[in-house]
């Protein structure tokens, strides 16, 4: 084995992280759709030749689930000797492609140095295209793509690309975004080859292994600092795709420097709410890392001390042909479960529940020239209050990290008008530290279109900790007296729809809040006089 000193490991590690961050910027700057160029709904990563994560850019934690299985899926379909420089593999299927839902299309390109495969450049982008579909099983959710060669030794497979575009509602956007993904990977190939040329391939590979070992050591040290024992937590999961509430639970066992997370939930649903196993892993890894030690490097080493289980065929570990399009809602609840359980193991070190969902607003219609348009946005909400500070307002929490779509871009590209965009008074949980505030966005349809909303925390609320109260949940208003959280609605020109997202839970007994902070909240309109009197006695 090549020996390598710690300083060189750190330098090469920083270079690897720089590569994935530059990949992400190239993808965003070269993309065409608003969902990627404005909302940055994409992620980039490098994998070693064995398919282990070397590093992932700080984009969307949920996208780790779309990366974890893709290299293994490629190796399962193609012999190593048949993979050549310039090959580009495309996949999106949750069961045969290593991804987690169909809109997230993954492109993976092998990186060769002196004829030897040394790593993989991988990125995924959410293609806002597969709208107005059913979600009883995955065959309703879009075009399923196993790992296939989009490029063979640098030559485009035109037939495959045309077949893909024919199944898309907005093919111009899809083609342009695919080209942006290609550009990002090719940049990574060049940068990685340059890095190997500078330090030597053996040293770069050795540094990658050392970085994974380092992440493992840091994770084990963090787990070892938690008292041994088993800590359980349960929460309610609800969605507008179903009318009932579902109990989800976890038992986390700490034994020395290892952690086992045993999840439980009902059988998989005939709705797009199920998680495949890699989705469960991505959610679990993120939540554990953020509590145990946020500075742990985001590579495969952090997962070595963790064992994650859930019953096969359940909502948290589904099997074919379960629908998975809205998997982010259940994945967010997985994070809440982990936080709730670890709060019992580490009192005073875990925040209250954030909004706990990823409220999706999807509009689609037809332009005057007959072309189809699709607009997707996931709307943030309140963050949970922390043991020593208030929660953040109007943010994405846990697994989602997209930006909002600016009003100017929305109204320029789509026949929609945004009438209001604001933080919501009294939406946060009360406490010695107040939760973050939810968001309200009010849209007016300027032309007939179909509106689809995907949301959670409709019938449940983000919980508080240590005496803090729960926050308000999701609300929908069509401006005509209807507040039902319907899945799909046909909007007429001039019709209005208002979406209000949940706030974050409070932390600590509200009686312990600084009276000056309460007065400031009142003056700024964050809370009402009724809330000040009810919870804070002011």
VENURSUL-V619665 format. One record per residue. N is the residue number from 1. RES is the residue in one letter. PHI is phi in whole degrees, -180 to 180 (* if undefined). PSI is psi in whole degrees, 0 to 359 (NA if undefined). D_FIRST is the distance of its C-alpha to the first C-alpha in Angstrom with 2 decimals. Layout:
n/res/phi/psi/d_first
N/RES/PHI/PSI/D_FIRST
N/RES/PHI/PSI/D_FIRST
This chain:
n/res/phi/psi/d_first
1/X/*/146/0.00
2/X/-74/128/3.78
3/X/-86/146/6.28
4/X/-148/137/9.42
5/X/-83/158/12.89
6/X/-60/325/15.27
7/X/-66/317/17.70
8/X/-65/322/15.53
9/X/-59/315/14.54
10/X/-65/318/18.31
11/X/-65/314/19.29
12/X/-67/322/17.17
13/X/-61/318/18.35
14/X/-64/323/21.87
15/X/-65/319/21.54
16/X/-63/317/20.58
17/X/-64/323/23.55
18/X/-63/323/25.71
19/X/-63/313/25.00
20/X/-70/327/26.20
21/X/-68/320/29.17
22/X/-67/323/30.15
23/X/-56/313/29.94
24/X/-62/317/32.35
25/X/-66/322/34.76
26/X/-64/319/34.83
27/X/-63/314/35.60
28/X/-65/315/38.37
29/X/-70/332/39.93
30/X/-93/350/40.02
31/X/-76/168/41.28
32/X/-113/320/44.93
33/X/-75/151/45.75
34/X/-64/330/46.82
35/X/-66/334/44.48
36/X/-104/312/41.44
37/X/-71/333/42.80
38/X/-106/312/44.78
39/X/-89/348/43.44
40/X/58/43/39.73
41/X/-85/72/39.24
42/X/-160/165/35.81
43/X/-150/157/32.11
44/X/-135/153/28.92
45/X/-160/162/25.24
46/X/-119/138/21.78
47/X/-121/150/19.73
48/X/-77/178/16.22
49/X/-67/342/16.20
50/X/-89/355/16.51
51/X/93/13/19.59
52/X/-90/143/18.52
53/X/-68/122/20.29
54/X/-85/313/18.46
55/X/-167/154/21.76
56/X/-131/137/25.48
57/X/-65/156/28.28
58/X/-82/73/30.94
59/X/-115/264/33.47
60/X/-115/108/34.48
61/X/-57/327/32.60
62/X/-62/332/34.27
63/X/-69/347/32.57
64/X/-57/325/29.27
65/X/-62/329/31.03
66/X/-78/346/31.48
67/X/-97/326/27.78
68/X/-57/324/26.30
69/X/-102/353/27.59
70/X/-73/319/27.79
71/X/-67/319/24.42
72/X/-61/322/24.79
73/X/-66/323/28.35
74/X/-65/313/27.36
75/X/-64/333/24.95
76/X/-73/341/27.83
77/X/-110/339/30.20
78/X/-130/137/28.26
79/X/-71/146/25.98
80/X/-58/322/22.67
81/X/-69/343/23.89
82/X/-90/355/27.05
83/X/-90/123/25.48
84/X/-122/159/25.94
85/X/-57/138/25.76
86/X/90/351/28.88
87/X/-69/143/29.23
88/X/-134/124/30.39
89/X/-104/139/30.85
90/X/-121/136/33.65
91/X/-157/155/34.29
92/X/-151/354/36.36
93/X/-79/140/37.24
94/X/-74/336/36.59
95/X/-107/332/36.46
96/X/-122/356/35.03
97/X/-119/357/33.38
98/X/79/5/31.13
99/X/-96/188/33.44
100/X/-121/334/35.86
101/X/-157/161/39.18
102/X/-68/327/40.58
103/X/-65/335/41.29
104/X/-84/100/37.61
105/X/-95/125/36.45
106/X/-101/134/32.73
107/X/-116/130/31.38
108/X/-127/131/27.77
109/X/-127/127/26.37
110/X/-70/147/23.07
111/X/-112/117/21.17
112/X/-108/141/20.07
113/X/-130/121/18.45
114/X/53/41/19.14
115/X/81/2/20.16
116/X/-113/133/17.12
117/X/-71/122/17.61
118/X/-118/338/15.38
119/X/-168/179/17.72
120/X/-131/137/21.36
121/X/-98/126/24.23
122/X/-134/138/26.70
123/X/-145/158/30.06
124/X/-135/147/33.13
125/X/-138/139/36.71
126/X/-82/112/39.75
127/X/-90/107/42.32
128/X/-77/82/45.70
129/X/-138/320/47.46
130/X/-82/67/47.80
131/X/-99/166/50.84
132/X/59/51/53.97
133/X/-128/162/52.41
134/X/-84/167/52.74
135/X/-142/40/50.15
136/X/-85/333/51.16
137/X/-155/168/48.21
138/X/-68/338/45.41
139/X/-68/343/47.44
140/X/-87/349/49.78
141/X/-95/356/47.17
142/X/142/190/46.28
143/X/-81/123/44.46
144/X/-90/128/41.49
145/X/-125/113/38.59
146/X/-76/174/35.69
147/X/-61/116/32.66
148/X/-132/155/34.34
149/X/-81/111/33.59
150/X/-78/325/35.65
151/X/-127/137/34.26
152/X/-116/112/33.12
153/X/50/44/31.23
154/X/87/358/33.07
155/X/-106/126/36.47
156/X/-66/136/38.28
157/X/-84/90/39.56
158/X/-62/321/43.04
159/X/-62/317/44.52
160/X/-64/317/41.97
161/X/-63/318/42.49
162/X/-66/322/46.26
163/X/-64/317/46.17
164/X/-62/312/44.20
165/X/-66/328/46.59
166/X/-65/333/49.62
167/X/-92/7/48.62
168/X/-105/146/48.32
169/X/-80/330/51.28
170/X/-126/73/50.28
171/X/-63/328/48.56
172/X/-62/316/48.77
173/X/-64/317/46.67
174/X/-63/316/44.16
175/X/-64/316/43.67
176/X/-66/320/43.30
177/X/-69/323/40.84
178/X/-62/320/38.71
179/X/-65/324/38.65
180/X/-65/319/37.57
181/X/-63/320/34.67
182/X/-60/315/33.75
183/X/-61/319/33.88
184/X/-63/316/31.58
185/X/-67/320/28.84
186/X/-65/325/29.26
187/X/-62/317/28.96
188/X/-65/321/25.62
189/X/-59/313/24.37
190/X/-63/314/25.49
191/X/-64/319/24.08
192/X/-68/321/20.59
193/X/-65/320/20.67
194/X/-64/319/21.93
195/X/-63/317/19.18
196/X/-66/325/16.49
197/X/-67/328/18.78
198/X/-78/315/19.03
199/X/-105/345/15.51
200/X/97/136/13.55
201/X/-61/318/12.38
202/X/-60/321/8.60
203/X/-69/320/9.61
204/X/-64/317/12.12
205/X/-66/320/10.15
206/X/-65/322/7.77
207/X/-64/321/11.24
208/X/-60/318/12.77
209/X/-68/321/10.80
210/X/-65/323/11.48
211/X/-66/322/15.05
212/X/-67/320/15.57
213/X/-64/321/14.57
214/X/-65/317/16.96
215/X/-61/321/19.66
216/X/-63/314/19.45
217/X/-62/318/19.93
218/X/-66/321/22.83
219/X/-65/317/24.43
220/X/-64/320/24.29
221/X/-64/319/25.80
222/X/-66/319/28.50
223/X/-67/321/29.38
224/X/-62/337/29.57
225/X/-80/353/32.22
226/X/-92/134/34.45
227/X/-58/136/36.86
228/X/-59/147/36.12
229/X/148/180/38.59
230/X/-116/129/39.58
231/X/-125/121/41.02
232/X/-109/158/42.96
233/X/-160/145/44.51
234/X/-133/156/46.50
235/X/-150/164/47.85
236/X/-96/137/50.13
237/X/-118/129/48.99
238/X/-139/160/51.61
239/X/-155/154/51.86
240/X/-70/348/54.67
241/X/-76/347/53.55
242/X/-139/154/54.88
243/X/-95/357/57.82
244/X/-112/171/56.45
245/X/-106/141/54.01
246/X/-116/136/51.01
247/X/-88/126/49.48
248/X/-119/147/45.70
249/X/-148/164/43.98
250/X/-146/147/40.73
251/X/-122/119/39.84
252/X/-105/123/36.81
253/X/-110/126/35.60
254/X/-105/123/33.56
255/X/-135/98/32.03
256/X/67/240/29.93
257/X/-107/25/27.04
258/X/-126/151/27.54
259/X/-131/134/30.20
260/X/-116/129/32.02
261/X/-115/110/34.32
262/X/-108/106/36.95
263/X/-94/156/39.17
264/X/-143/146/42.49
265/X/-168/172/44.94
266/X/-71/171/47.57
267/X/-58/155/47.09
268/X/-55/151/45.98
269/X/-104/157/48.78
270/X/-87/63/50.66
271/X/-161/156/49.80
272/X/-80/51/46.91
273/X/-121/4/45.58
274/X/-86/152/42.96
275/X/-109/131/39.23
276/X/-78/169/36.66
277/X/-61/322/33.79
278/X/-67/331/31.39
279/X/-65/318/34.24
280/X/-62/319/34.52
281/X/-64/314/30.81
282/X/-59/316/31.02
283/X/-65/317/34.08
284/X/-66/314/32.72
285/X/-60/316/29.43
286/X/-62/311/31.41
287/X/-64/317/34.08
288/X/-65/314/31.83
289/X/-59/318/29.64
290/X/-67/335/32.83
291/X/-92/313/34.22
292/X/-69/311/31.29
293/X/-170/100/29.65
294/X/-63/344/30.32
295/X/-86/358/27.62
296/X/-62/135/24.76
297/X/-63/139/22.69
298/X/-81/73/23.88
299/X/-134/182/20.79
300/X/-65/338/19.96
301/X/-62/329/18.64
302/X/-65/339/22.22
303/X/-85/347/23.42
304/X/-62/323/21.38
305/X/-83/2/23.99
306/X/-108/137/26.86
307/X/-122/123/28.82
308/X/-120/127/31.52
309/X/-133/154/34.34
310/X/-161/148/37.70
311/X/-58/133/40.11
312/X/-65/141/39.54
313/X/83/7/42.43
314/X/-97/172/43.16
315/X/-61/333/43.50
316/X/-97/359/40.09
317/X/-157/66/38.27
318/X/-79/165/40.48
319/X/-126/159/40.50
320/X/-53/136/41.89
321/X/-109/41/44.40
322/X/-59/143/44.61
323/X/-77/144/45.24
324/X/-136/8/42.65
325/X/-57/317/43.91
326/X/-96/35/44.79
327/X/-63/341/41.77
328/X/-64/330/41.26
329/X/-64/311/44.30
330/X/-69/326/43.00
331/X/-64/322/39.49
332/X/-63/324/41.13
333/X/-71/330/42.84
334/X/-59/316/39.57
335/X/-61/317/38.60
336/X/-60/321/42.01
337/X/-63/315/41.49
338/X/-63/316/38.20
339/X/-63/317/39.84
340/X/-63/319/42.90
341/X/-70/316/41.07
342/X/-71/337/38.80
343/X/-63/331/41.93
344/X/-78/332/43.19
345/X/-83/330/40.07
346/X/-130/69/39.89
347/X/-60/137/43.52
348/X/84/6/44.00
349/X/-126/3/40.53
350/X/-126/139/40.93
351/X/-78/163/43.20
352/X/-70/171/46.05
353/X/-65/136/45.81
354/X/-81/191/45.72
355/X/-59/335/47.71
356/X/69/21/45.43
357/X/-151/179/46.04
358/X/-137/80/45.49
359/X/-65/117/49.05
360/X/-104/131/49.12
361/X/-115/120/52.10
362/X/-125/122/52.25
363/X/-117/138/55.18
364/X/-146/145/55.76
365/X/-163/200/58.76
366/X/-127/130/60.10
367/X/-73/169/60.77
368/X/-60/331/64.09
369/X/-84/4/62.59
370/X/92/353/61.56
371/X/-78/151/57.82
372/X/-88/142/56.05
373/X/-122/147/54.52
374/X/-136/125/52.17
375/X/-119/124/51.52
376/X/-121/138/49.02
377/X/-145/138/48.49
378/X/-107/131/46.90
379/X/-106/133/48.72
380/X/-73/187/47.36
381/X/-161/210/49.17
382/X/-89/146/49.06
383/X/-91/154/46.08
384/X/-69/147/46.42
385/X/-65/149/47.72
386/X/-106/165/45.27
387/X/-61/346/45.93
388/X/-138/13/46.90
389/X/-163/160/47.85
390/X/-68/158/49.54
391/X/-74/156/47.77
392/X/-81/148/47.19
393/X/-104/146/49.70
394/X/63/46/49.31
395/X/-128/160/45.57
396/X/-84/143/43.20
397/X/-118/157/41.49
398/X/56/252/38.29
399/X/-84/347/36.95
400/X/-109/143/39.09
401/X/-147/28/38.84
402/X/-79/160/41.01
403/X/-86/168/43.65
404/X/-80/165/47.32
405/X/-92/117/49.09
406/X/-57/147/51.38
407/X/-56/319/55.06
408/X/-62/318/55.56
409/X/-69/318/52.94
410/X/-59/308/54.24
411/X/-74/337/57.87
412/X/-75/324/57.16
413/X/-101/342/55.30
414/X/-133/152/56.95
415/X/-79/60/60.58
416/X/-136/149/60.01
417/X/-124/132/61.21
418/X/-94/110/59.56
419/X/-82/325/62.50
420/X/-145/143/60.73
421/X/-147/106/57.24
422/X/-154/159/57.29
423/X/-77/149/56.00
424/X/-103/120/58.05
425/X/-59/142/60.20
426/X/63/17/59.93
427/X/-86/344/56.95
428/X/-89/154/54.68
429/X/-73/144/54.63
430/X/-85/155/56.48
431/X/175/177/55.07
432/X/-57/329/54.67
433/X/-123/123/52.08
434/X/-79/146/53.20
435/X/-71/168/51.08
436/X/-77/159/50.45
437/X/-91/146/53.09
438/X/-76/180/52.94
439/X/-122/143/53.75
440/X/-119/129/56.76
441/X/-125/128/56.82
442/X/-117/118/60.12
443/X/-107/148/60.21
444/X/-122/126/63.25
445/X/-78/123/63.11
446/X/-88/340/64.96
447/X/-137/161/64.91
448/X/-60/136/64.76
449/X/-158/170/61.25
450/X/-106/135/59.42
451/X/-115/131/57.71
452/X/-124/133/55.02
453/X/-123/137/53.78
454/X/-124/118/50.86
455/X/-150/162/50.87
456/X/-135/183/50.28
457/X/55/38/51.73
458/X/-84/313/55.12
459/X/-107/3/56.45
460/X/-130/171/54.04
461/X/-132/147/53.20
462/X/-63/127/50.15
463/X/-84/154/50.41
464/X/-95/173/50.73
465/X/-129/149/49.28
466/X/54/41/50.90
467/X/98/351/54.39
468/X/-71/152/53.67
469/X/-93/164/55.42
470/X/-71/159/54.19
471/X/-95/168/54.28
472/X/-73/153/56.31
473/X/-93/196/54.92
474/X/-78/142/55.03
475/X/-136/149/58.43
476/X/-134/140/59.76
477/X/-142/124/63.17
478/X/-92/5/64.69
479/X/78/2/67.59
480/X/-125/22/70.16
481/X/95/345/70.01
482/X/-83/134/67.19
483/X/-129/13/64.17
484/X/-68/143/62.72
485/X/-91/63/59.00
486/X/-68/153/59.45
487/X/-74/309/56.57
488/X/-130/136/58.19
489/X/-138/134/61.35
490/X/-87/118/63.23
491/X/-95/140/64.20
492/X/-93/159/67.35
493/X/-56/130/67.78
494/X/91/351/68.31
495/X/-74/147/66.89
496/X/-115/143/64.80
497/X/-134/133/61.86
498/X/-118/129/60.51
499/X/-118/126/57.14
500/X/-118/124/56.50
501/X/-96/162/53.06
502/X/-69/157/52.43
503/X/-90/190/51.99
504/X/-106/153/49.65
505/X/-69/155/50.55
506/X/-87/164/51.84
507/X/-128/127/50.40
508/X/85/160/52.59
509/X/-60/125/56.35
510/X/-55/333/58.22
511/X/-64/342/60.72
512/X/-91/5/58.11
513/X/-75/142/57.71
514/X/-59/123/58.86
515/X/-56/328/62.41
516/X/-66/325/61.70
517/X/-68/323/58.81
518/X/-65/315/61.17
519/X/-63/323/63.78
520/X/-67/318/61.25
521/X/-61/320/60.17
522/X/-64/314/63.86
523/X/-65/326/64.59
524/X/-87/357/61.68
525/X/78/17/62.67
526/X/-76/328/59.52
527/X/-131/159/61.62
528/X/-92/167/65.26
529/X/-62/326/68.01
530/X/-63/317/68.03
531/X/-66/319/64.36
532/X/-60/321/64.93
533/X/-77/319/67.82
534/X/-69/313/66.31
535/X/-100/328/62.91
536/X/-111/359/63.30
537/X/57/39/67.03
538/X/-126/NA/67.82
